[in-house]
Amino acid sequence: MPLRIMIGLLLVLIASPQATEELFITSEHPRLLLNSRRLKLLRRERVRESIRWQQFQTLMTGGVPMPEPGFANALYYRITDDAEAGRRAVEWALGPQTDLRQLAIVFDWCQPLLNDNQSAVIAARLRAGLDSATGARDLPAVRSAVMAAIALAGHNPDAERLLNELIRKKWQEDLAPKLGVQPVPFPLQETYALYELIHIIRDNTGVDLRDSARAFFKTFPAYHMLAHYPASYPAGENDFRIPVSGTGKEPDLRRASLSRAAELSMVAYDTNAIESQFVQGWLINDRFLMRGPFGAPYELLWANPYQPGLSYFHMPLVFHDPATGRLILRSSWEEDAQWFGHLEGWTQLFENGRIVKVRSRTKQPPVRMGEAMVVFAGNGLRFRGGSGNGSEVFVVGLTPSQEYEIEMDDREMFEQTADAGGILSLSISKGAATGVRIREVAPPHQSPKNRP
């Protein structure tokens, strides 16, 4: 009798939050991340003895301690049918473990090896994990709970109901409406969890969660690439691109690994999109291929070395999203480039190999990168912009969603609203430097503020 997974409300909720139609599909194990196409590619990589397979196999057969042993051993089992590796994964899951994501993966991927007692024990732990995740709000917890519910479908009578509630309450009512607005409902370090979530939902239901926020997902790959500091970080096993962080602390290599895994999964999700092809061009440099015990399983799981890529050197060096108030600029795609970011509640400048924190409402000299320039509101709202090549000027540190009057030399005064991050974007024509004056538009029946 086919197993049924009830993904209640999902498709219709995307169109209408009030809809109540329930949808059913059939799905056999494995259900999580390893669809038939991906598993076929992984087994082909083993036969061809690709560099990613060789690295993963060396770690697994060499007895190297794996940071995520349930995930790693279960993956090795599914690729090789090595029952001993699968039993190691099961033994891990039967131990004192609480990682709901890995427990779900072992339960799903190692079904052929589980006896009735082992299956019951792990299923009970997944069910308990689902109970504790009902109040979770962060994206990794939601992802892990959805994985547990999908893995449990057909094994526990509550799994289908809980899955329905998770999709409705956590994604459709909480996360999805906030995508593409300020503030973005998840930090950059949760990107990999986001892509695991949309992969497992599509693999098991055919539903594309991106449909609830198409504009956000279309620009997100470019944003994610730009949200790395220009200089790479050499580590023992491979080089890393370091994702930006508001803390300014030493690079977190586990976070860097998951950032690359997120990009690999972006390409795997939509290989034909032009954005994915640029990301693939960003990924194919072998010096960044993850070879360490934490990253190697992700590298093998998601990478498709046969997928062509486009050179990211042709991508724009400026990203500005008014809806979320995020701004990133690079002077070039070279590793010695200058970088500026105004996002996630902080502002930074990266130059000469170091991070400089910036307070956009205090006096700061303007930052120029190519034909773009950043002007800080704390330095006054009267400045000269432009050059012989024209210029795109971003004024940061303003009041979000506030109306401003703008005067430029030889142009009529006009009004413009600062975006969700307190940024005004101004285009200045080619020619001599242009004087710019900005002031807030006073509410009706109030006197305008003094001109700068």
N, C-alpha and C positions, 0 to 999 in steps of 0.2 A: 504494500500500500504506500503510495507516494507520501513523503513528508511535506507538510504545508507550513509555510512561514507567512503569517499574516502581517503585512506592512500596512496597517490601518491608516487611512486618510492620506497617504503620502502624495500620490499624484494629484488628487483633487485639492488637497490642502495648499499645494503650490499655487493653484489658481484661486482658491477660495477658502479662507480659514473656517467658514461655517459648514463646509461640506462634511458628510459623515460616511461616505461610501468606503467600504473595506475591500482591499485587493488581496488576492491569494496567488502564490506561485509555488512551484515544486522545485526543490533543490536538494542535491545529495552532497555529502561530505567529499572533499573539502570545500567549504563555502567561503572562507576568509582569505582574501588576497590571491590565492592560488587558483585562478580560473584555468580552464583547460588549455587555453592558448599560452598563458604564462608558464604553466607547468611543462608544456611541450618545449618551449624555448629553453627552460632551465635544463631539461634533460639533454637537449641538443648541445648546450654549452658543455655539459659533462663529456659527451661523446667527442666533441671537438677539442676538448682539453684547453678551453679558453683560459686566458690569464686570470679572469675572475674566479672561474671554477678551481683552478689550481691553487689559488691563494686560499680560498675557503676550505678546500679539501686538506691542504697542509695544516691549517689551524685545527681542523676537526680530528684528523688522524694523528696529529702530533700531541694530542692531549693538552693543548693550550686552554687555560681557563677562559670560558666565554662569559662576558658580562650578562648576557641574556641566554642562559643555557637551555631553557625550554624552547624558545624561538629557534635557536641555532640547531639544536639536535633534531627538532621536528622538521625543520627545513631540509637538513641532510637526509633524513629518513624519506621524505616525500620524493626527493630527487633520485636517490640511489636504491630505495627499498631495503636499506640496511636496517633490519629489525633491531639490532643492538642499539643503534643511535635512537631509534624510536622509543625503546624501553628506557633509555637514559632520560629522554624527555618526559616520559610518563612518571618515572621515579621522582624527577624534579617536581612535577605537578602534585604528586602525592605527599611531598614534604611540606615544611612549614612556610609555604609561599603565599604571598598576597597580591602579586602582580596580576590583576584581572585580565589584562590584554594577553599576556603569555599563557595564562591558564586556558583562556578561550582558544588560542591557537593550538595548544597541545591537544585539547579535547577534540577539536575539529580535525586537525591533520592526522592524529594518531588513532582514529576510531578503529581501524582494523586490528590494532594491538590491544585494545582495552577489553578486559573481562568485565563481567557484570558488576562486580564489587568496585573495581577501579573506576568504572564509568559513573557509578552512583556517588562515589566519594567526590570526584572532580565536579560532577554536576551540582552537588550540594554546595560546593565552594563557589561555583559560578552564580548559583541562585542567591547565596548570601552576599556576594559582591554586587549583584544587581540591586539588592535591598539597600545597601549602603550608598549606592550611586544615585539613588532617586533624588537626592538633594544637591547633587553635584552641578556646578555651573561651568567649570573650566572645560575646554574642548577635549583634552586628552581623556578626562574621566568620562565624558559623554561618548567619545569614540570607543573606549574600552567596554562600556556598558552595552553599547549596540553590538559589539563583537560577541559579547557573552550571550546576549539574547538570541542572536542569529545562530550561534553554535548550539544553544540549548533547544532550539525549536524542534519539536518532536520527541524531546527527552523530558521536558518539564511542562506541565499544563499552563503555567503562568508566563512562559517565555514569550509567547506571541502577544499576549496582552501588554507585557512590559515593553516589548519592542515598539508596539504601536504608540504607547505613551511617551517613550523616549523621542521618537521621531516628531510627534506632535508638539510636545511641551518644550523639548530642549532645542530642536532644530527649527521647526516651523514657527513657533511662537516666540522663541528667545533669540537664537543666533541669527537665523536667516534675515529677519527684518532689519538687523543692525549692520549687515554687510553693506559696505558702500556709504556709510554715514559716519559721523564723528560721535563718539570714538569707535574705532573698529573693535568688535567684541572679542578679539583674541590677539595676543602679542605674537610677534614674528616666530618665536620659538615653538609655537603650537601649530605651525604650518603643516608639519608632517602628519600630525594627528588629523588635521582637516582632510588631507588627501587620502589617508587610509579610510576615513569615514565615507567619503564620496565613492571610493573604489568599491567598498564592500556593499554599499547600497545598490550601486549600478549592477555589480556582478550578480546580486541575488534577486533584484526586482526589475532591472531594466530602467530604473528611474534615475535621471541625472539631476542631482541636487543643485547643480549650477543654474538650473532653470529659474530658481528663485532669486538669483542675483547675477544675471548674465554680465552686466557691465563691470561688476567687481571682478569676476573671474577672468574676463578678457584682458584686463590690464594687470592682473595680479602677477603673472610670470615676470613681466618686465620690472615691476616694482621689487619683486623678490630678488632678482639678480642685482639690481642697483643697490639694494639694502645690504651690501657687503662692503667692507673697507677695501680700498684698492690693493693694498699690499697683502700678498699671501703669507701664510705662516708655515715655515718648515718644521715638520714633526718627524719622529723617528721612522714611522711607517710610510708616510706620504705627506705632501703639502696640503694645506687647507686654505680655502677661502673663508674668512672670518665674518660671520653675520654681525651687523651693527648691534650695539647695545647701549642703553642709556647709563649703564653702571660705570663704564670706563675701566673695568677690571681686566685682569689677564684673560686671554682667549679661552673660552670653554670649548674644548675639542669635541666633547660629546654633542654639544649643541651644533657645532660646525658639521659634524657627521650627519645629524638629523636634517640639517639645512640642505645638504647635498642629496640625502635620501628623498627629501620633499621634491627637489627639482627632478630627480630621476622618475619619481612617481607622477609628476606633472606631465612629462613626456609620454609615459606609459598610458596615461588616461586619455590623451587626445593627440595622437602622433601626427595627425594631418594639419593641425592648426599652425599658422605661421609663427605664433608665439612659442609653441612647443619646439619648432625647428631652431629658433634662436637659442632656446634653453639647451637643446641638444648640442649646438655648437659650443656653448659654454661648458658642457660636461665632458666632451670627448678628449680633452687633454689628459694623457695617462698619468701625469705627475700628481693629479688630484684623485686618482682612483683609490678608493679606500681599501687598505690592506690590513688594518688592525682588527683585533678580536671583536670590537664593538661594531665597526662600520662594514666589515667584509660581508656579513650576511645580507645587509641592506643593498650593498653594491651589486651582489649577485642577483638578489631577488628582483630588482627593478631595472637594471641596465639593459639596454638593447643596443649592442655595438654595431648592429647592422642598420640602424636607423640613421638616415642622413641628417646633417645639421647645417644651419646657416651661420655665417660668421657674425658673432655678436658685435663686432666692431662696426657694423652697419646700423646698430640700434641707436636711438636717440640718447643723448647724455643728460637729458632733463626729464624728470618725472614730476608732474604736478597734478594732484587730484583734488579739485575744489570741494568735492562732497565730503571727503575725509580730512581735508586740511593737511595732506602729506606733501612734502617737497623734498626731492633729492636731485643734486647736481653732481656731475663729475667733469673734470677738465678733459679727460680722455679715457680710453679703456685700458691704457697701460698701467702697470702696477705702481708706477711712481706718480700717479695722478693725484690731484687735489680732489677732495670730496666734501660735500656739504649735505647735511640732513636736518630736516625739521619734521619730526614724526613722533608718534606715541608719547607726546607730552614733553619731549626734550629736543634740544637743538645742539648740534655738534659740527665741528670742522675737523677734517683729517688732512694733515699736510706734513711733509717731511717725516713720515713714519710714525706720527703720534696723534693722539686724539686731543682736541681742544674743546672744552665745553663752552657754550656760548649762551648768554642771557640776552634774548632778542629784544627785551624792553629796556636794556641799558645801552650806554654808548659803546658801539662797536664799529670799527671801520667797515665799509662795504667790502663784499667778497665778489670778485669777478672771475668767471670761468668761461673762457671762450667768448661767445656773444651774449652770455647770460650774466646777470649781476644780481646780488642779494643786498638789499638795503635794510638796515635795522631801524625800527621805529624809535628806539631809544636814542638814536643819533639825530633825531629831528626829522620832520616831515617836509623838508625843503632840501633838494639835492639836484645834482646834474647827472643825467644818464645818457646812454647812447654812445655811439662811436661812428667811425666811417663805415662800418659794416652793419649798423643797426644793432639793436639790443633788446633782449627780453629781461625786464626788471621785475624782481619779486620783492615786495615790501613785506617784511615779517615783523611780528610783534604787535600787530594791531588788534582791535577788539573783534572777536569772531562775529560774523553776520552783521556788522555795523556798516551803515551807508557812509561813504566818503565822497567829498567833492574833490575833483582832480583838475588841476590846471597845468597845461604844458605850453611851452613857448610855441607861438604860431598855431595854436589849436583852440577851439572853443572849449570852455569848461564842460566837464561831464561828470556823471555820478556813477559809482561802482560800489558793489558790496564786497566786503572782505569775506573770504571763504570760512569754512568751519574751523580752520586752524589759525585764523587771524592773518591771512595773506592776501595781498592785492597783486595781481599779475598785470603788468603793463607792457605794451609793445611800443617801442620807440623807433621811428623810421630812420633809414640811413641818412647820414649827414653829420653835421656838427653836433656836439654834445648839447642836450636839451635840458633846460631848467624845468623841474617838476615841483609842484606845491600841492600838498594834500591836507585836507582838514575834515573833521567829522561833520556830517550833516546833522544839524540840531533837530530834535523832535519838534512837531508843530507846537506853536505858542511858546517856544523857548528861544532865547537868544543864542545865536551860533557861538561856538567857542572862538577864542582869539585865534586869528590866523597865525601860522608859524612864522 
